[in-house]
Amino acid sequence: MTTPAAELDCRGLPCPRPIIELAKALPAVALGELLSVVSDDPAARHDVPAWCRMRGQEYVGEEAADDGVPRYVVRRVS
């Protein structure tokens, strides 16, 4: 996977904060670039892909941060 242009550290933030942070940060990322959200909130596994579908963005996938916390990768397409 390509290195994201930006990464949000949302560890410890409860639902819906990771999605709120994603929505606030995405406009600062150039079209076609990646943004990752690192979140230990179990709901983020479903919320990030659902948010991408609703907002017309590309959900690239899930990987693990260095400490094993899930990292959700989004490509800005609009």
N, CA, C and O atoms as a DFTB+ gen file, in Angstrom:
312 C
 N C O
     1  1       0.845      -1.179       0.000
     2  2       0.000       0.000       0.000
     3  2       0.895       1.248       0.000
     4  3       1.947       1.265       0.640
     5  1       0.474       2.270      -0.711
     6  2       1.215       3.518      -0.774
     7  2       1.160       4.224       0.573
     8  3       0.182       4.089       1.308
     9  1       2.195       4.968       0.896
    10  2       2.222       5.706       2.152
    11  2       1.184       6.824       2.128
    12  3       1.155       7.619       1.188
    13  1       0.334       6.892       3.151
    14  2      -0.681       7.950       3.185
    15  2      -0.059       9.341       3.295
    16  3       1.005       9.522       3.886
    17  1      -0.749      10.314       2.710
    18  2      -0.312      11.709       2.803
    19  2      -0.475      12.225       4.227
    20  3       0.259      13.114       4.659
    21  1      -1.445      11.663       4.959
    22  2      -1.696      12.074       6.335
    23  2      -2.225      10.887       7.120
    24  3      -2.835       9.974       6.564
    25  1      -1.981      10.917       8.424
    26  2      -2.494       9.869       9.299
    27  2      -3.113      10.517      10.526
    28  3      -2.519      11.396      11.149
    29  1      -4.314      10.070      10.862
    30  2      -4.995      10.553      12.057
    31  2      -4.830       9.538      13.172
    32  3      -5.129       8.358      12.991
    33  1      -4.359       9.986      14.316
    34  2      -4.246       9.109      15.483
    35  2      -5.503       9.286      16.315
    36  3      -5.633      10.251      17.069
    37  1      -6.419       8.355      16.173
    38  2      -7.691       8.414      16.888
    39  2      -7.763       7.372      17.991
    40  3      -8.857       6.994      18.413
    41  1      -6.620       6.905      18.464
    42  2      -6.596       5.940      19.562
    43  2      -7.283       6.562      20.776
    44  3      -7.038       7.716      21.129
    45  1      -8.137       5.779      21.395
    46  2      -8.811       6.235      22.604
    47  2     -10.040       7.089      22.366
    48  3     -10.718       7.460      23.323
    49  1     -10.345       7.411      21.124
    50  2     -11.527       8.226      20.833
    51  2     -12.721       7.311      20.574
    52  3     -12.650       6.429      19.718
    53  1     -13.821       7.513      21.310
    54  2     -14.996       6.665      21.113
    55  2     -15.787       7.083      19.879
    56  3     -15.654       8.204      19.387
    57  1     -16.601       6.175      19.396
    58  2     -17.510       6.442      18.293
    59  2     -18.397       7.629      18.679
    60  3     -18.889       7.656      19.807
    61  1     -18.616       8.578      17.828
    62  2     -18.273       8.677      16.411
    63  2     -17.050       9.547      16.130
    64  3     -16.859       9.981      14.994
    65  1     -16.224       9.809      17.130
    66  2     -15.114      10.742      16.960
    67  2     -14.157      10.386      15.831
    68  3     -13.750      11.299      15.112
    69  1     -13.756       9.106      15.611
    70  2     -12.860       8.837      14.481
    71  2     -13.447       9.284      13.141
    72  3     -12.717       9.768      12.277
    73  1     -14.757       9.125      12.965
    74  2     -15.397       9.545      11.712
    75  2     -15.451      11.061      11.627
    76  3     -15.255      11.629      10.553
    77  1     -15.712      11.716      12.741
    78  2     -15.718      13.184      12.762
    79  2     -14.341      13.711      12.381
    80  3     -14.231      14.644      11.587
    81  1     -13.296      13.121      12.940
    82  2     -11.933      13.554      12.623
    83  2     -11.601      13.285      11.155
    84  3     -10.950      14.105      10.507
    85  1     -12.041      12.153      10.634
    86  2     -11.832      11.837       9.222
    87  2     -12.505      12.882       8.343
    88  3     -11.897      13.385       7.398
    89  1     -13.752      13.211       8.646
    90  2     -14.499      14.190       7.847
    91  2     -13.827      15.566       7.894
    92  3     -13.808      16.278       6.890
    93  1     -13.282      15.939       9.038
    94  2     -12.620      17.247       9.160
    95  2     -11.288      17.280       8.415
    96  3     -10.920      18.311       7.851
    97  1     -10.561      16.161       8.409
    98  2      -9.207      16.137       7.844
    99  2      -9.177      15.900       6.339
   100  3      -8.243      16.342       5.671
   101  1     -10.167      15.220       5.795
   102  2     -10.102      14.832       4.383
   103  2      -9.949      16.006       3.420
   104  3      -9.196      15.872       2.455
   105  1     -10.612      17.147       3.616
   106  2     -10.452      18.249       2.665
   107  2      -9.012      18.765       2.533
   108  3      -8.671      19.379       1.522
   109  1      -8.174      18.527       3.531
   110  2      -6.783      18.983       3.477
   111  2      -5.889      18.041       2.666
   112  3      -4.735      18.364       2.385
   113  1      -6.425      16.885       2.294
   114  2      -5.674      15.903       1.518
   115  2      -5.993      16.122       0.038
   116  3      -7.153      16.309      -0.330
   117  1      -4.972      16.096      -0.798
   118  2      -5.171      16.316      -2.235
   119  2      -5.984      15.177      -2.849
   120  3      -5.941      14.042      -2.374
   121  1      -6.718      15.494      -3.902
   122  2      -7.457      14.460      -4.629
   123  2      -6.508      13.345      -5.063
   124  3      -5.425      13.613      -5.584
   125  1      -6.915      12.107      -4.847
   126  2      -6.100      10.951      -5.207
   127  2      -5.149      10.498      -4.120
   128  3      -4.592       9.403      -4.207
   129  1      -4.947      11.327      -3.083
   130  2      -4.036      10.964      -1.991
   131  2      -4.753      10.122      -0.946
   132  3      -5.982      10.081      -0.886
   133  1      -3.955       9.457      -0.129
   134  2      -4.480       8.595       0.928
   135  2      -4.447       9.297       2.274
   136  3      -3.569      10.114       2.552
   137  1      -5.423       8.959       3.100
   138  2      -5.498       9.397       4.488
   139  2      -5.762       8.151       5.311
   140  3      -6.634       7.354       4.965
   141  1      -5.030       7.973       6.383
   142  2      -5.278       6.803       7.229
   143  2      -5.795       7.252       8.591
   144  3      -5.453       8.320       9.098
   145  1      -6.629       6.394       9.157
   146  2      -7.223       6.627      10.470
   147  2      -6.815       5.454      11.348
   148  3      -7.195       4.313      11.085
   149  1      -6.042       5.732      12.390
   150  2      -5.654       4.694      13.341
   151  2      -6.622       4.782      14.509
   152  3      -6.687       5.802      15.195
   153  1      -7.379       3.702      14.733
   154  2      -8.418       3.739      15.758
   155  2      -8.569       2.391      16.434
   156  3      -8.615       1.348      15.782
   157  1      -8.646       2.435      17.767
   158  2      -8.909       1.218      18.530
   159  2     -10.396       1.082      18.874
   160  3     -10.777       0.190      19.632
   161  1     -11.230       1.956      18.323
   162  2     -12.672       1.856      18.509
   163  2     -13.195       0.741      17.606
   164  3     -13.042       0.826      16.387
   165  1     -13.810      -0.305      18.172
   166  2     -14.266      -1.426      17.340
   167  2     -15.263      -1.008      16.255
   168  3     -15.317      -1.639      15.200
   169  1     -16.042       0.030      16.491
   170  2     -17.029       0.470      15.506
   171  2     -16.371       1.039      14.255
   172  3     -16.992       1.050      13.192
   173  1     -15.142       1.506      14.352
   174  2     -14.460       2.118      13.202
   175  2     -14.314       1.125      12.053
   176  3     -14.294       1.529      10.890
   177  1     -14.211      -0.161      12.359
   178  2     -14.060      -1.189      11.314
   179  2     -15.257      -1.159      10.351
   180  3     -15.103      -1.462       9.167
   181  1     -16.420      -0.805      10.841
   182  2     -17.616      -0.712      10.006
   183  2     -17.898       0.722       9.579
   184  3     -18.373       0.978       8.472
   185  1     -17.595       1.653      10.482
   186  2     -17.942       3.057      10.238
   187  2     -17.132       3.683       9.107
   188  3     -17.686       4.428       8.298
   189  1     -15.839       3.398       9.035
   190  2     -15.008       4.036       8.002
   191  2     -15.453       3.602       6.597
   192  3     -15.666       4.467       5.747
   193  1     -15.602       2.303       6.318
   194  2     -16.083       1.935       4.977
   195  2     -17.476       2.486       4.679
   196  3     -17.748       2.900       3.552
   197  1     -18.366       2.494       5.686
   198  2     -19.718       3.019       5.472
   199  2     -19.665       4.513       5.176
   200  3     -20.382       4.990       4.296
   201  1     -18.843       5.249       5.883
   202  2     -18.702       6.686       5.643
   203  2     -18.189       6.929       4.221
   204  3     -18.665       7.828       3.528
   205  1     -17.222       6.125       3.797
   206  2     -16.688       6.266       2.437
   207  2     -17.777       6.049       1.387
   208  3     -17.857       6.800       0.415
   209  1     -18.609       5.035       1.574
   210  2     -19.711       4.781       0.632
   211  2     -20.673       5.963       0.606
   212  3     -21.102       6.389      -0.466
   213  1     -21.013       6.492       1.768
   214  2     -21.976       7.592       1.844
   215  2     -21.405       8.893       1.280
   216  3     -22.153       9.717       0.753
   217  1     -20.096       9.084       1.385
   218  2     -19.466      10.341       0.970
   219  2     -18.766      10.254      -0.382
   220  3     -18.152      11.225      -0.825
   221  1     -18.854       9.095      -1.042
   222  2     -18.262       8.956      -2.363
   223  2     -16.741       8.915      -2.367
   224  3     -16.107       9.323      -3.340
   225  1     -16.158       8.423      -1.281
   226  2     -14.705       8.278      -1.201
   227  2     -14.351       6.796      -1.328
   228  3     -15.211       5.931      -1.162
   229  1     -13.092       6.510      -1.620
   230  2     -12.665       5.117      -1.805
   231  2     -12.084       4.562      -0.512
   232  3     -11.114       5.097       0.023
   233  1     -12.688       3.482      -0.015
   234  2     -12.119       2.769       1.124
   235  2     -11.079       1.812       0.567
   236  3     -11.416       0.875      -0.156
   237  1      -9.821       2.044       0.900
   238  2      -8.717       1.254       0.343
   239  2      -8.548      -0.048       1.116
   240  3      -8.288      -1.092       0.518
   241  1      -8.692       0.001       2.443
   242  2      -8.568      -1.221       3.217
   243  2      -8.054      -0.987       4.617
   244  3      -7.872       0.145       5.065
   245  1      -7.825      -2.104       5.297
   246  2      -7.367      -2.084       6.685
   247  2      -6.008      -2.750       6.769
   248  3      -5.747      -3.758       6.112
   249  1      -5.158      -2.173       7.582
   250  2      -3.864      -2.772       7.907
   251  2      -3.613      -2.495       9.382
   252  3      -4.483      -1.957      10.067
   253  1      -2.445      -2.852       9.872
   254  2      -2.143      -2.640      11.288
   255  2      -1.054      -1.591      11.433
   256  3      -0.079      -1.578      10.682
   257  1      -1.238      -0.708      12.415
   258  2      -0.186       0.239      12.771
   259  2       0.937      -0.538      13.456
   260  3       0.786      -1.724      13.748
   261  1       2.044       0.118      13.706
   262  2       3.198      -0.559      14.317
   263  2       2.860      -1.219      15.649
   264  3       3.448      -2.242      16.000
   265  1       1.919      -0.645      16.389
   266  2       1.547      -1.207      17.688
   267  2       0.380      -2.194      17.590
   268  3      -0.141      -2.644      18.610
   269  1      -0.033      -2.531      16.354
   270  2      -1.085      -3.512      16.153
   271  2      -2.489      -2.943      16.100
   272  3      -3.439      -3.674      15.820
   273  1      -2.641      -1.651      16.362
   274  2      -3.963      -1.011      16.299
   275  2      -4.373      -0.914      14.827
   276  3      -3.542      -0.602      13.974
   277  1      -5.638      -1.177      14.527
   278  2      -6.084      -1.102      13.126
   279  2      -5.895       0.290      12.518
   280  3      -6.107       1.318      13.163
   281  1      -5.489       0.273      11.259
   282  2      -5.327       1.501      10.467
   283  2      -6.229       1.345       9.247
   284  3      -6.090       0.394       8.478
   285  1      -7.154       2.286       9.077
   286  2      -8.110       2.263       7.974
   287  2      -7.678       3.314       6.958
   288  3      -7.454       4.472       7.310
   289  1      -7.563       2.909       5.706
   290  2      -7.002       3.787       4.671
   291  2      -8.094       4.195       3.693
   292  3      -8.852       3.370       3.184
   293  1      -8.143       5.503       3.452
   294  2      -9.144       6.118       2.578
   295  2      -8.433       6.918       1.503
   296  3      -7.454       7.610       1.780
   297  1      -8.933       6.821       0.265
   298  2      -8.422       7.660      -0.827
   299  2      -9.454       8.747      -1.115
   300  3     -10.636       8.463      -1.314
   301  1      -8.990       9.993      -1.134
   302  2      -9.888      11.093      -1.473
   303  2     -10.104      11.097      -2.975
   304  3      -9.151      11.232      -3.743
   305  1     -11.350      10.951      -3.396
   306  2     -11.660      10.935      -4.821
   307  2     -12.569      12.085      -5.229
   308  3     -12.825      12.280      -6.418
   309  1     -13.053      12.840      -4.270
   310  2     -13.880      13.998      -4.611
   311  2     -13.749      15.061      -3.536
   312  3     -14.369      16.120      -3.635
